[in-house]
Amino acid sequence: MNIPEVSRAARVNACAIRILEKSGIRRNSYLQALQDGSMTLEEFRRSQEQFFFAVSFFPRPMAALVGRIPTPKARLDILHNLIEEHGEFKEDHFHHTTFQCFLRSLGSEPEKIEAGAPSPALRAFNSILTSACVLDELEVGVACMGIIEFAFAGISAIIGQAVVQRGWVPQEKLVHYALHAQIDERHAEEFFAVIEPLWDNPARRYFIEQGLELGAYAFDRLYSDLYALGKAVPVS
């Protein structure tokens, strides 16, 4: 993870990098098992079937956050981020849809998954995002969503490389993770730019740091939970 050469949010970006490193998310058991070969395809498939509920839900707290930003100009970047989540209004490019395509490449049946229920771990993660974006201070919600986008760029690159190397998914069917590896640091920058002007205010900086810490914690915990969910034996 690197700060862009010309950053609109250099201080928030730098703080996010420090917090993500401290969190150890890229050394999470999920990513370690995926990279060292100890995770099986079936374990990966089960975990990704649950991750679908996070992918599908993510735009909803983002939409709530847009409505809370008081100035129109500050809303624009996150609004565009939200539109990108919806495939620039093209249904076959919705992130919800591209992840379903990724699941099919693993041998899953997304329609059956969507008709099912998220695990408590996924419901807990989604509830954290809802609370941060709807009920907490604005800076908490913006920072929380931003650092998750920031982390997901690197995680997407790790997952994409691992599944291709292991022969689980052909490179050409990696559309969802390939896309997020490319765009999510920019998305994070767009979130962070909203709160960068508040950095010099100690009272508001506290909430920025709290949001960054919350997002890093919640996302790291999600991957730990996904690791456990992948290993769990399905109840027949």
VOPAGU-2260 file (C-alpha; in pm, 1 decimal, decimal comma):
REM VOPAGU-2260
SITE   aa  ch    i         X         Y         Z
SITE  MET   A    0       0,0       0,0       0,0
SITE  ASN   A    1     138,6     336,2    -100,4
SITE  ILE   A    2      30,6     694,7     -66,5
SITE  PRO   A    3     -46,7     830,3    -415,9
SITE  GLU   A    4     220,6    1065,6    -558,8
SITE  VAL   A    5     -28,5    1352,8    -553,2
SITE  SER   A    6    -259,3    1288,3    -262,1
SITE  ARG   A    7    -569,4    1482,4    -166,1
SITE  ALA   A    8    -558,3    1321,5     178,5
SITE  ALA   A    9    -192,5    1259,5     258,5
SITE  ARG   A   10    -227,9    1270,9     637,0
SITE  VAL   A   11    -532,5    1045,0     658,6
SITE  ASN   A   12    -371,5     808,2     406,7
SITE  ALA   A   13     -53,4     791,5     613,8
SITE  CYS   A   14    -250,5     724,3     930,9
SITE  ALA   A   15    -449,6     450,4     754,2
SITE  ILE   A   16    -128,3     277,8     642,4
SITE  ARG   A   17       8,1     283,0     998,8
SITE  ILE   A   18    -314,8     143,1    1141,0
SITE  LEU   A   19    -341,9    -133,3     880,7
SITE  GLU   A   20      16,1    -237,5     945,7
SITE  LYS   A   21     -48,7    -243,5    1320,1
SITE  SER   A   22    -365,5    -449,1    1265,5
SITE  GLY   A   23    -171,9    -721,7    1085,7
SITE  ILE   A   24    -456,8    -776,1     841,4
SITE  ARG   A   25    -227,1    -881,3     557,3
SITE  ARG   A   26     -83,3   -1145,3     790,6
SITE  ASN   A   27    -432,7   -1265,8     879,1
SITE  SER   A   28    -474,9   -1644,5     905,0
SITE  TYR   A   29    -710,4   -1640,0     604,2
SITE  LEU   A   30    -460,1   -1478,9     369,4
SITE  GLN   A   31    -171,2   -1681,0     509,3
SITE  ALA   A   32    -353,7   -2009,5     449,9
SITE  LEU   A   33    -450,6   -1904,4     100,1
SITE  GLN   A   34     -92,4   -1815,3      11,5
SITE  ASP   A   35      88,7   -2106,5     178,7
SITE  GLY   A   36    -136,8   -2367,6      17,5
SITE  SER   A   37    -299,9   -2498,9     335,0
SITE  MET   A   38    -646,8   -2371,5     239,8
SITE  THR   A   39    -842,4   -2611,4      18,6
SITE  LEU   A   40   -1060,2   -2507,0    -271,9
SITE  GLU   A   41   -1369,9   -2619,8     -81,7
SITE  GLU   A   42   -1273,3   -2407,9     221,2
SITE  PHE   A   43   -1210,1   -2108,5      -3,0
SITE  ARG   A   44   -1541,3   -2159,8    -182,5
SITE  ARG   A   45   -1738,4   -2176,1     143,7
SITE  SER   A   46   -1571,0   -1862,7     274,7
SITE  GLN   A   47   -1632,4   -1669,2     -46,4
SITE  GLU   A   48   -1996,3   -1774,5     -53,0
SITE  GLN   A   49   -2033,6   -1597,7     281,8
SITE  PHE   A   50   -1824,3   -1299,3     169,1
SITE  PHE   A   51   -2088,8   -1245,7     -98,9
SITE  PHE   A   52   -2316,2   -1105,4     174,8
SITE  ALA   A   53   -2055,6    -837,3     253,7
SITE  VAL   A   54   -2005,8    -748,6    -114,1
SITE  SER   A   55   -2379,3    -719,4    -174,6
SITE  PHE   A   56   -2440,2    -512,6     140,5
SITE  PHE   A   57   -2144,8    -271,2     118,1
SITE  PRO   A   58   -2312,7      -3,7    -101,6
SITE  ARG   A   59   -2601,4      38,0     143,9
SITE  PRO   A   60   -2414,4     203,2     433,1
SITE  MET   A   61   -2219,2     398,0     169,1
SITE  ALA   A   62   -2546,7     538,1      35,2
SITE  ALA   A   63   -2652,3     639,9     387,3
SITE  LEU   A   64   -2317,9     814,0     434,2
SITE  VAL   A   65   -2357,7    1016,8     114,7
SITE  GLY   A   66   -2682,7    1159,2     250,0
SITE  ARG   A   67   -2508,5    1278,0     567,8
SITE  ILE   A   68   -2230,8    1476,6     396,5
SITE  PRO   A   69   -2344,2    1839,7     423,8
SITE  THR   A   70   -2182,1    1998,0     114,9
SITE  PRO   A   71   -2264,9    1891,7    -242,4
SITE  LYS   A   72   -1903,5    1909,4    -364,8
SITE  ALA   A   73   -1781,4    1681,4     -85,8
SITE  ARG   A   74   -2051,7    1428,1    -173,6
SITE  LEU   A   75   -1949,7    1389,9    -536,5
SITE  ASP   A   76   -1655,2    1150,9    -511,6
SITE  ILE   A   77   -1830,7     911,8    -275,1
SITE  LEU   A   78   -2144,9     937,0    -486,3
SITE  HIS   A   79   -1940,4     836,6    -789,9
SITE  ASN   A   80   -1792,9     552,3    -584,2
SITE  LEU   A   81   -2148,5     439,4    -511,4
SITE  ILE   A   82   -2235,0     455,8    -881,3
SITE  GLU   A   83   -1928,4     243,6    -962,0
SITE  GLU   A   84   -2051,2     -12,9    -708,5
SITE  HIS   A   85   -2360,9     -22,7    -928,6
SITE  GLY   A   86   -2162,6     -73,3   -1247,7
SITE  GLU   A   87   -2212,8     280,4   -1378,6
SITE  PHE   A   88   -2582,9     185,8   -1403,9
SITE  LYS   A   89   -2510,3    -132,6   -1601,9
SITE  GLU   A   90   -2656,5    -431,2   -1418,1
SITE  ASP   A   91   -2405,2    -682,4   -1553,0
SITE  HIS   A   92   -2127,5    -465,0   -1404,8
SITE  PHE   A   93   -2278,9    -432,0   -1056,0
SITE  HIS   A   94   -2019,3    -548,9    -802,2
SITE  HIS   A   95   -2294,7    -774,1    -671,0
SITE  THR   A   96   -2311,4    -927,9   -1019,6
SITE  THR   A   97   -1937,7    -953,7   -1085,7
SITE  PHE   A   98   -1892,0   -1135,3    -755,7
SITE  GLN   A   99   -2165,4   -1380,1    -850,8
SITE  CYS   A  100   -1966,1   -1449,3   -1169,1
SITE  PHE   A  101   -1656,8   -1510,6    -957,0
SITE  LEU   A  102   -1850,5   -1755,9    -739,9
SITE  ARG   A  103   -1969,5   -1944,6   -1048,0
SITE  SER   A  104   -1607,1   -1980,0   -1158,3
SITE  LEU   A  105   -1546,7   -2159,1    -824,8
SITE  GLY   A  106   -1834,7   -2398,9    -887,4
SITE  SER   A  107   -2085,2   -2223,0    -659,0
SITE  GLU   A  108   -2451,4   -2151,8    -733,2
SITE  PRO   A  109   -2497,4   -1784,1    -642,2
SITE  GLU   A  110   -2876,8   -1791,3    -672,9
SITE  LYS   A  111   -2897,2   -2054,2    -398,6
SITE  ILE   A  112   -2652,0   -1860,3    -181,6
SITE  GLU   A  113   -2845,9   -1536,0    -222,4
SITE  ALA   A  114   -3165,5   -1714,9    -118,4
SITE  GLY   A  115   -2994,0   -1833,2     199,6
SITE  ALA   A  116   -2890,6   -1642,6     508,9
SITE  PRO   A  117   -2565,6   -1473,1     608,5
SITE  SER   A  118   -2379,0   -1620,7     901,8
SITE  PRO   A  119   -2376,8   -1424,0    1231,0
SITE  ALA   A  120   -2021,2   -1315,7    1147,6
SITE  LEU   A  121   -2134,4   -1149,2     824,0
SITE  ARG   A  122   -2437,9    -995,6     988,9
SITE  ALA   A  123   -2209,6    -855,9    1260,8
SITE  PHE   A  124   -1973,9    -702,6    1002,5
SITE  ASN   A  125   -2259,2    -544,6     808,5
SITE  SER   A  126   -2411,2    -413,3    1130,8
SITE  ILE   A  127   -2083,8    -244,0    1224,1
SITE  LEU   A  128   -2080,8     -60,0     891,9
SITE  THR   A  129   -2444,7      42,6     930,8
SITE  SER   A  130   -2388,6     174,6    1281,3
SITE  ALA   A  131   -2073,3     364,1    1182,9
SITE  CYS   A  132   -2234,3     524,3     877,2
SITE  VAL   A  133   -2580,1     598,8    1017,1
SITE  LEU   A  134   -2545,7     653,0    1392,0
SITE  ASP   A  135   -2186,3     754,2    1464,4
SITE  GLU   A  136   -1999,7    1076,4    1396,9
SITE  LEU   A  137   -1965,5    1143,0    1022,7
SITE  GLU   A  138   -1585,7    1115,4    1039,5
SITE  VAL   A  139   -1612,0     769,1    1195,3
SITE  GLY   A  140   -1827,0     637,1     910,5
SITE  VAL   A  141   -1618,9     795,5     634,2
SITE  ALA   A  142   -1289,3     675,9     781,1
SITE  CYS   A  143   -1425,7     326,2     849,8
SITE  MET   A  144   -1546,8     276,8     492,6
SITE  GLY   A  145   -1233,9     435,1     348,5
SITE  ILE   A  146    -985,8     212,6     527,5
SITE  ILE   A  147   -1184,2     -98,0     428,0
SITE  GLU   A  148   -1159,7      10,2      63,1
SITE  PHE   A  149    -788,0      77,8     113,5
SITE  ALA   A  150    -725,2    -263,0     267,6
SITE  PHE   A  151    -936,1    -443,0       6,9
SITE  ALA   A  152    -716,5    -320,5    -278,3
SITE  GLY   A  153    -418,2    -511,4    -141,6
SITE  ILE   A  154    -626,8    -808,8     -29,4
SITE  SER   A  155    -784,7    -835,3    -374,7
SITE  ALA   A  156    -439,7    -851,1    -533,8
SITE  ILE   A  157    -332,2   -1126,6    -291,2
SITE  ILE   A  158    -647,1   -1331,8    -347,0
SITE  GLY   A  159    -638,0   -1286,7    -723,1
SITE  GLN   A  160    -277,2   -1396,2    -749,1
SITE  ALA   A  161    -328,6   -1696,4    -519,9
SITE  VAL   A  162    -635,7   -1839,3    -690,9
SITE  VAL   A  163    -481,5   -1805,8   -1036,7
SITE  GLN   A  164    -153,2   -1964,3    -925,1
SITE  ARG   A  165    -339,4   -2255,4    -769,5
SITE  GLY   A  166    -544,2   -2308,5   -1085,0
SITE  TRP   A  167    -877,3   -2246,5    -914,6
SITE  VAL   A  168    -986,6   -1955,8   -1134,7
SITE  PRO   A  169    -860,5   -1863,1   -1483,2
SITE  GLN   A  170    -710,4   -1513,9   -1508,6
SITE  GLU   A  171    -986,3   -1402,1   -1747,7
SITE  LYS   A  172   -1257,5   -1488,3   -1490,8
SITE  LEU   A  173   -1096,1   -1287,9   -1212,6
SITE  VAL   A  174   -1300,6    -980,3   -1301,0
SITE  HIS   A  175   -1421,1    -888,8    -949,7
SITE  TYR   A  176   -1089,0    -912,4    -767,2
SITE  ALA   A  177    -889,6    -774,0   -1058,9
SITE  LEU   A  178   -1113,5    -467,5   -1065,0
SITE  HIS   A  179   -1091,2    -399,9    -692,2
SITE  ALA   A  180    -713,8    -440,1    -689,6
SITE  GLN   A  181    -704,0    -155,1    -941,8
SITE  ILE   A  182    -966,1      89,7    -813,6
SITE  ASP   A  183   -1001,8      58,7    -437,4
SITE  GLU   A  184    -704,3     274,0    -334,4
SITE  ARG   A  185    -860,4     550,3    -544,6
SITE  HIS   A  186   -1193,6     486,7    -375,6
SITE  ALA   A  187   -1023,0     510,2     -36,5
SITE  GLU   A  188    -862,6     839,1    -136,9
SITE  GLU   A  189   -1208,0     972,5    -225,3
SITE  PHE   A  190   -1336,7     886,3     121,2
SITE  PHE   A  191   -1029,4    1024,0     294,0
SITE  ALA   A  192   -1043,0    1352,1      98,8
SITE  VAL   A  193   -1378,5    1428,5     266,2
SITE  ILE   A  194   -1221,4    1423,7     612,7
SITE  GLU   A  195    -865,1    1542,1     539,9
SITE  PRO   A  196    -957,8    1911,6     597,0
SITE  LEU   A  197   -1065,8    1820,9     952,9
SITE  TRP   A  198    -730,5    1664,8    1046,2
SITE  ASP   A  199    -597,3    1981,5    1214,6
SITE  ASN   A  200    -894,0    1991,0    1452,4
SITE  PRO   A  201    -794,7    1761,1    1744,0
SITE  ALA   A  202   -1158,3    1685,6    1833,0
SITE  ARG   A  203   -1242,4    1576,8    1477,1
SITE  ARG   A  204    -908,4    1397,0    1429,8
SITE  TYR   A  205   -1003,4    1176,7    1723,1
SITE  PHE   A  206   -1312,4    1057,9    1533,7
SITE  ILE   A  207   -1111,1    1007,1    1212,4
SITE  GLU   A  208    -864,4     786,6    1398,3
SITE  GLN   A  209   -1148,0     601,3    1569,1
SITE  GLY   A  210   -1309,1     528,6    1232,1
SITE  LEU   A  211    -981,7     405,6    1084,3
SITE  GLU   A  212    -920,6     179,8    1383,2
SITE  LEU   A  213   -1277,0      47,8    1369,0
SITE  GLY   A  214   -1261,0     -33,0     998,1
SITE  ALA   A  215    -924,6    -207,7    1029,1
SITE  TYR   A  216   -1046,3    -410,1    1326,3
SITE  ALA   A  217   -1378,1    -507,0    1166,0
SITE  PHE   A  218   -1220,8    -610,7     836,2
SITE  ASP   A  219    -943,6    -811,5    1001,3
SITE  ARG   A  220   -1201,5    -982,8    1221,6
SITE  LEU   A  221   -1415,2   -1058,5     917,3
SITE  TYR   A  222   -1130,4   -1245,7     749,6
SITE  SER   A  223   -1058,6   -1438,5    1069,7
SITE  ASP   A  224   -1425,3   -1535,0    1076,6
SITE  LEU   A  225   -1417,6   -1630,1     707,6
SITE  TYR   A  226   -1122,8   -1858,7     782,0
SITE  ALA   A  227   -1327,9   -2035,6    1049,5
SITE  LEU   A  228   -1636,9   -2049,2     826,6
SITE  GLY   A  229   -1436,6   -2207,2     546,0
SITE  LYS   A  230   -1309,7   -2479,8     779,3
SITE  ALA   A  231   -1650,9   -2551,1     931,1
SITE  VAL   A  232   -1805,1   -2877,1     813,5
SITE  PRO   A  233   -2142,9   -2802,0     648,9
SITE  VAL   A  234   -2445,0   -2943,9     830,1
SITE  SER   A  235   -2616,9   -3192,5     599,3
